């Protein structure tokens, strides 16, 4: 069945089986990179890093449940912690890009965006000897104002993006309210894998990622995931490693920033553990392969032994291989 992301989603039985799945992703950044804390990049090197210990927790949990995930690695992290990126790849997970300086695209021009993404690619290639095919913008900052980023990503050779939240965030910093809920092509060779939403009183609200996962009761999150899966909408669960580190330093920021960053940090690990027990997850690369090969993934609640991708091959020869590195301009020292 051909994928039609604009098809009405109320007809469960006609949804491609490849879309009735969960994807697990992580944005690999340290606690002080979080936008809600507003720590300037010039101070990052002074901050105590906790990314190694938080990633120990993440990788241990995924190994326990024999689950593979997509890791959107910040280029700054790849530059400072190359051995960590190699650990992620050796464990069999997908490496994708989160840019270098963790700047929302609303603060960038197409030129500075190109420079940032290219620098991140070089840092990741140097660390793990692999070129990412996927990208996620910091703070989910691709929307109708920054859709020019799709052209840049396709020109740079990316196969997919996962930055669009098809719902306006409560603080209105991101969101593309009327964009499609299902994976869809945004350019001829570039797919978009949107973040998950739930429709309440006729309005879409974000779910199952970051602060929404931490703050919402577990029953609400699983109800939202199940509703999406039954409608044939794949659910991209997204977590930051620092969200599994309740003992991270506290820093001064706005009241809203403190609430969004620190609330329920002690619950994240148990919630992730529950999701890993309840659902089978695949990487975005595996989902893309399933979609482009006419939907070979089974239902989201299928037994663990039948998870797609235990021996999944790349869609074509370029996936996971190093590509010729594009030229870049002068870059700021990290």
Helices and strands as residue ranges (DSSP letters): G 12-14, G 17-19, E 22-28, G 31-33, G 41-46, H 51-64, E 70-73, H 75-80, H 82-90, E 94-97, G 105-107, H 110-128, E 134-135, G 138-140, H 148-155, E 160-161, E 184-187, E 190-192, E 197-200, E 203-206, H 210-215, H 218-230, E 235-240, G 241-244, H 255-262, G 265-267, H 268-278, E 281-282, H 284-292, G 304-306
